[in-house]
């Protein structure tokens, strides 16, 4: 039996042949292509509007500050961000941050261009892979309007990393299809180049290699599983050898990069919960217009939170679609197996690397983790519904009546009406999911915080100095420390606070971005026993001043109020850390950082014949005074 999708030896593939007929065909009005371009334009414009309603969030503030600090050299480009080597992403981020800073329109434009390029690539792949006709628009629309990719088109860092991976996946699949059909080496080279391109942006592009093997196995062979595997390995061994070498070399490079330890699964229940969330609540509803409802997640993108009834209905619709297509087209079963296998690869990857961390419980409800599943789903749905472009007789549409259903209900008209109803419901669901995503995405505390702080800085008097502190968790979460410090956050901003380490009258920002005097919230010292002095410190000896409670190792800020008999230098010690400060004659106070741990502050006056009294020493963190 001939292989599904194979082309007879020596016969050129349809789209690569020449001659007068091809010339005339190229200049015929392409109504399907015109509608496809219109769909791409609508999708890009709509999503650009959604992206413009949002702004920077969380990781983007961190990467922006790091990019401004770094030189454009190998150390920066070959480093890691969130455990990911991403030289292509770091290069673009470095250039864009310097070009645009916190201005949003260049980032929105970047995302729009990336979406348009990927959308055109998906259409060209579907046109080459599937039977021609209006049916091509169904999988294309599934990709263009899937709510699962809203995060990719709205959050510039996610789009910066995943749009190139989507593009690499689609074009690598297209090159592999042409390699299988023609055996030409130039297509083999393009497969390798597109894999390398994807790896420049995200290690997840490694999944392109097994995807190409599975796609060739399921869509371009026939027969028993074992014979199909042997045939694919033997016939296309050059591409598998090339992909293995490239993937192995990349993994060897990846393992040399500095990175924190991977998160580990802590229990089987955690893994099953993740799998249920990923497949049951995210992927299946998302492919059918869901999730319809989102959970607010601070300034970051929302998480999926589908209605239970709608979620189970989406499963029933998908099951019915699988049953109907498998009974009526022989290649459909293999298409659905391809989708299931690729989704399984994605699930294993994230189960092995993400579940044990602080964000582990919500990994399965983050849409960007399955953004690359959407183009694969578009391919598989297209093959299941409409068949391969160059499939043989064994893949012809076979209208088999479904068992247990009256023949009248199996009529073509009823089938078309049912399909139309499902498509309309999915379309309306996708519109609703997109609208609700936009409403959620438009709430940006970071944008409001920065706008208020910039206005306050513009009006602040000269000489205003700040002690460094963290921004609110709703702007940049605490687990990003030290990248959530104000000194990092404001680096790309137009107006820069002047941060100092030692100050008498410093200020800080409150939760809304307003400038406020500094107060130290933490552990004070115990009251002193010297009348009218508290704790007396004299030159020539070290005075140990006990804290009200021991403090753990941490970078603290100390408030030191004192009355000194003259100008002097003083050394304060907390555990192993010391800080030398200059004190002035009279009643004063100073604020300064001290990284240490212990149950007492030791104070030593380094200048002879000076004494000071203190009743106020507090070790803690900077907070705005009310």
N, C-alpha and C positions, 0 to 999 in steps of 0.2 A: 504494500500500500504506500503511495507517495506521502511524504511528510506534509503536514499542514503548514502552509505558508511557504513551501519550497518553490523555487523557480527552476525550470528545466535548464540543464547545463547548456551554456552557449547562448541562451535566450536572454537578451537584456531586459532589465526590469522596466516596467511601464513608464515611470517618470524619468528614466534616464535614457530612453530611446529617442532618436531624432526622426527627421523626415517631415514631409509636408503636412501629414495628418497631425503630428505633434505641434507644428507651427500654428496651424489653424486652430487647434484645440486651445492653445495658450491664449489666443485672442478672443475666444468666446466670452460672453458675459458670465462671470462666476457668481451666481446669486448666493450660493451657499457661503462662498468666501466673503462676499460683501456683508452678509448677515453676521458671519463670524467676527469680522473686523469691528462691526458695530457693537457686538456684545463685548468685545475686548475694551473698546473705547468707553462704553457705559460703565463697565466694571472698574476700570482704572480711575475714571472721573469720580465715581461714587466713593470709592475707597480713599481717594486723595482728600475728598471732603471730610471723611471720617478722621483721617490722620491729622488734618489741620485742626480739628476740634480738640485733639489731645495735645500732649507735649512730652518732654523728657520724663523719665521715671527711673528710679532705683539704679540698675546697672549702668544706665547711660550717663548719669552724673559721675559715677565712679570712673568709667572709661574716658570721659571727657577730661577729667582732672589728670588722669594718668597720661593721656596723650599730650597734654600741655606741658607736663613735666619732662617728657622723654625726648631724646634726640632720635631722629629718623636713622637708626642704625640697625645692625644685625641683632644686637642684644634686645632691642625693643621688638622688632618684627618677628624674631624667632622665639620670643617669650610666650607666655600663656596668659589667657584671660579667662577666669573661672574654669581653670584646668584645661582649657582648649587652646592648642596652637592654632592661630588664625592670622597668619601674616598678611593675607589679602584684606581681611577685615580691619586689622590694626593700621595698615597703610591708608585705607580710605578714611577711617576714623581720624587719624592724625591730620590728614589734609582737610577734612570737613570741619573739624573742631577749630582749626586755625582760620578757615574761611568763614564759617558761619557762627561759631560760638553757640549761644543759646537761641539764635534766630531759627525759627522752625521751618520757613519756606524752603530753604535748600534741602533739608532732610526730606520733606514731603515730596519735592521734585525727584530726589534720588529714588525714593520708594516707588513713585509713579512710573518712572522710566524702567525700573527693574521689573515691575509687574507687567508692563506692556511687552517687554522682551520675552518674559517667561510665557505670557499668554499666547503670543505669536508662535513660540516654539512648540507649545502644547498642540495648537491647531495644526501645525505642519506635521507633527508626529501622528496625530489622529488621522490626518488626510492620507499619509503614507501607509498607515497600518490597517485602517478599517475600510470596509466597503464604502464606496462613494455614495453620497446622498445627503438628504437633510438630517438623517440620523446622527451625523457627525456633531451636530450642534448640542445633542443631549450630553455626552461626556464633556464637551468643551464647557458648557454652562455649569456642569457639576463642579469643574475645577475653578472657573472664574468667580463663581458666587458662593463657594462653600464657606460657611461661617468658621470652619476650622482654620482657615488661613487669614482671618481678620487680624490676628495679632502680627502676622508677618507683614501685612500692608499698613499697619498703624504704628508700630513701635520701631524706631529707626535701627536700634541695635539688632533686634530679631530679624528685621528685613535685611540688614547689612550682611548677616551671616547665613540666613536660610534662603533668600532669593537666589544667590549664586548656587547653592546646593540643589535647589529645585531645577534651575536651568541646566546644571551639569547632569543631573539625573535624566531629564527629558532628552537632552541632546546625546547623551551616551546611549540611551535606549534606541534613539533614532539611528545612530551610527551602527549599533549592533544589529538592528533589523536589516540595514542595507548590507552589512557584512555577511549575515546569514544568507541573504538573497543572492548576492553577487560574488562573495569571496574575495573582493578587491581589498588590497592591503591599505589603501588610503582610508577606508572605513575603520579598519583595525587601529590605525594610528589615531583617528579621531576619538575612538573609544578611550584610548589611553590618555589623550590630552584632556578630555572632558572630566575623567576621573581626577587627574591632577589638579585641574581647575577647581573642582569642588573641594578637594582637600586643602586648598589654600585658605578656605573660609571656615570649614568645620569638620572635625573628625568623623561626623556622622556620614559624610560622603563615602566612607569605607563600605557602607551598605550597598553602594551602587554595584560593586563587584558581584556579590551573591545575587542581587536582583537581576543582573544580566544573565547569570547562569539559570536562574529559575524561569525567567521569561523565555529563554531559548528552549528550555526543557518542556515547559507547559504549552507554549503557543506554536512552536515550530518543530515538534516531533509527534509521532503517534506510536502506539503499541504499549506493551507492558512497561511498568515503571523502571525495572532494571534495564531492559533493552533500551529504553529512551535515554537513561543516564549514560550508558556505555556509548551510545551513538553520539550524544552531544559532546562527551569528553573527547572521543576519537576525532570527530569531524571538525570541531572548532577548538582544538587544543592550543593553537597559537594565542588566541585571545585569553584563554584561561591561564596560560603560562605568564603572559604579559601582566594581567591583572594581579596574579599572585605575587609576582616580583615587586610590582609597584606598591601593593598593599603591605607586603612584608617590610619593604624599605621604609615606608611611612610609619609603620608601627615601631620599628627600631628607633626611628627619630623621635617619635612621640614619647617613648619610654625614657629618653634622655632628658626630657624637659622637666624643669622643677615644677612640682605640683603637690597639692595636698593629697592625702590618702583618699582613695575612692570610698564612697559611702557603701555600706554593706547591708544586705537584707537581714533583719533581726529575727524574723519568724516566718513560717509558712503562711500564717494568716495575713501578715502584711503583704506578702506577694500576691495572694489571691484577691485581696481587697484592691490592690493596685491594678491587677488585670481586669477585675470587674469594672473599675472606674474607667480605665483606658478604653476598653472595647465596648462595654455596655452603656456607659454614660457619655462618652466622648465621641468615639469613632462612628458607631452605628447611627446615633441620632444626628451627628454632624453631617454624615453623607446624605441624610434625608431631610435636610433643612434645619436641623436642631443646632444648638440645644434649646432655643426659644427663651431660656431664662439663664441669667448669669449671676454669679456671686461676686460682690464687690471685693476687690483685693488691694485696697489702698491706691496709690498712684500707679501701680503696675496694672497690666491687663487683667480683666476679670476672668474668673474660673467658670467652667461649665457647671450648670446646675439644672438639668432638664426636669420637667414635670414627670412624675412616675408614669402616669397614664400615657403620655406622649412617647416616653422612652420605650415602653413595652409595645406600643403600636408601631414604632419604627422598626423594632425587631421583627414583628409579624410581617410588615411590608417587605423587609429585606428577605425574610425566609420565603415568602411567596414569590418574590422576584427570582430568587435562586432556583426554586423548584420549577417555575415556568420556563426559565431560560435553559436550564439543564435538560428538560424534557424536549425542548424544541430546537436546540442547537448543540451539536456534539462538542464544540469547542468551549461551551459555556462553563462546564464543570472544571476544565483546566484553568480558565480565567479566574474563577472564584478561588481555586486552590492557590493560584499565584498571589492573589490579594491576601489570603489568609496567611500564607507563608511569609510574605514581606511584613505584614503586621506583627507576626510572631517574632521576626528578627528585631523589630523596633522595641517590642515589649521586653525581650530578653536583654537588649542593650541597656534600657533604662532600669530594669530590675536589678541589673548587676552594678550600676554606677550611681543611682540616684536615691534609692529607697531609704537608706539609713540616715540621711542628713536631716537637718531641721525642716526642710521642705518636703521630706519624703511622703507624708500622708496626703499631700495634695498633688503629687506628680501626675497621677492618672487623670486629673481634671484640667491640665494645662494644655491648651490646644496646640501651641507651637511645637510640642514634642511629637506630634503626628502630622505636621504640615507636609512632610515629604510623602506621607501615605496618600494624600489627596491626588497628586498626578498619577500615582500607581492605580488608585481606585478608578480614575477617569479612564485609563487604558483598559482595565479589566471589565468595567461596566460596558464600555464600548464594544469590546470583543464579545461579551456575553449576549448583548442585545442585537448586534449587527454583523458580527463575524469578521474574520480577517479579510483584507483586501484581495489577496491572492490565494485564498484557501481552495482546496480541491473539492470534489463532489462530496467527500465524506463530511464536509462541514456545512452543507446546504441546510437552509431553513426547513424544518420538518414540522408541519402543523399537526401535532398529536393532541387529541382531546384528553383533557385531564380526567382521571378516574373519579367516579362518583358525582360528576357534574353533568347535567343534561346537555346533549349536543347543541341545543339552541344557545346555551350559555357559553359554548366554546366558539361561537362564531367570531369571525374577524372583526366585525363591527363592535361587538361587545368588548372584545379584547382591546381594541383601540380606544374605546371609551374609558375603560378601566385605566389604561396607561395614561391617557390624557388627564384623568382625574388625579392620579397619583402625581404626575408631573406638576399640575397646578398646585396641589397641596404642598409638595416639596418646595416649589417656587415661593409660595406665600410664606411658608415657614422660614425659608432663608431670608426673605425680606424682613420678617419680624425679628429674627435673630440678629440681623445686621443693625436694625434700628435700635434695638435694646442694647446691643454692644456699644453703639455710638453714644447713647445716653450715659452709659456707665463710664466710658472712656473719656468723656469730656470733663469729668471731675478731676481736677489736678491741683492738689494742695501745694506741690512743689512750685507750680507756676505762680500761685497766689503768694506764697512765702517769698519767692525771689522778687516779685514785683514790689511788694511792701518793703523788703529790705533795700532794694535799689533806691526807692523814693526816700527812705530814711537816711541812707548814706549820702545821697545828693544834698540833703538839708543839714547834715551833721556839721558842727563847727570844726575848724581845723584843729589838729592835735588829738582828735578822738581816737582812742586806742582800745583794742578788743583783746580779751582772753579767749583762746580757742576753746570751743565746746562742740558738742555734736548737734547736728540738725535734728528736727523732730523725726521720730520713727516713721511717720506717715509720709515723709519726704524721702529719706534714705534709711532703710532698716538698720537696726543696731548690729546685726551680724556682719555688716560690711566694714566694721571698725578696722583700721582707722580711716577708711575712705569716707566715712559719714561725718567727719569733722568739718566744721565750717570753713577752715582754711583750705580744704580740698574742694568743697562744694562751690565756693565763689570764684574759683580760678578762671572759668571762662566768662564771668560776668563783666559788664562794662565798668561798674563802680566796685572797687576792691576795698574791703575793710583792711585796716592796718593792725595786724596781729603782733602782740608783744609777749614776752615771757614773764617779765617783771613789771608791775605797774602799781601806782598808788590809787588811781581812780579809773579802773578799766570799766568797759561796758560789754554787753553781749546782746544777742538777739533772743527775743521770746519766741513762743511757738508760732506766732503769726508773722514774724519777721520784723517786729518793732525793736528799736534800740532801747535797752534798759540797763540800769546799773547792775553790777555783779554782786551776787551773794553766793557764799559757799555752803552747800548742803552736805553735811557729813558728820564726822566725829570730833567733838571739841576736846580740849585738855581738861583735866580735873582742876578745881579751884586751887590756887596757891595759898601758902600758909603765912606769907610775909604781909604784915599789915600795911595797907595803903599802897601795895605793890603787886601782890599776887605771887608771881614767880620772879625772883631776883636772879639776874645773870650778870656776872662780873668778869672782867678781863682776867686771864690766867687760869681759869678753870671751866670745865664743861658742866652745864646744868641739865639734868635729865628731867623732863617734864612729862609725866604720864598722861596717856590718852584715856578718855572715858571708856573706851573699848578697843581691843586690838583691831587692826585693819589688815586685810589680805593684800598680797602683791598686786599693785595696779598703778597706773599713771594718774596720781592725784593732783589736785591744786590746793595750795595752802593759803589761808588767810592769816596774816601775822600782824596783830595790833600791838604796838609797843610805845613806851615812853623812854627815850634815850637821853643820857647826859651829854652826848656829843656825837659827831659824825664818826662812823666806824664801819668796818666790814665784819659781817657775822656769818658763821657757817651753821646751817641746820641740817641734821641727819635724821633720816627715817629708814631704819634697817641698814641696808648696804648703800643707799643713795644719799648723796649730799648736795646741797645747793648753797653757794656763797652769794650773799646779797649785801648791798650797801644801805646802811640806815642813816637817817638824819637826826639831828638834835631835836628834841621835843616829842610831842605826841603825834604819831603817824601810823599808817598801816600800809602793808604791801601784800600783793597777790602774786604767787609764782608757782610753777609746776614742781612736783617732787614725786619721783617714781620709787616706791618702796613698800615695805610692810613692817609691822611691829606694833608694840603697845606703848611707845613713848617717842617724843621728839627730843633730840639732844641739841642744845644751843651752845655755841662757843663764840665769844667775842675775840676777834683777831687783832684788834687795836688796843694798845695799852691804856690803862687808866680810864676806861669807859665802863659804865654799868647801865643796864636797862631793866625795866619792869614790863611784864606782860601778863595780861589776864585773858587775852583773846588769841588762841591758835586753834584753827579748825582745819581738819584734813578731810577733803571730800571732792565734790564735783561742782562745776560752775552752773549756776541757775540764775535766771533773771530775777531781780528784786521786784517785789510787787509794788 
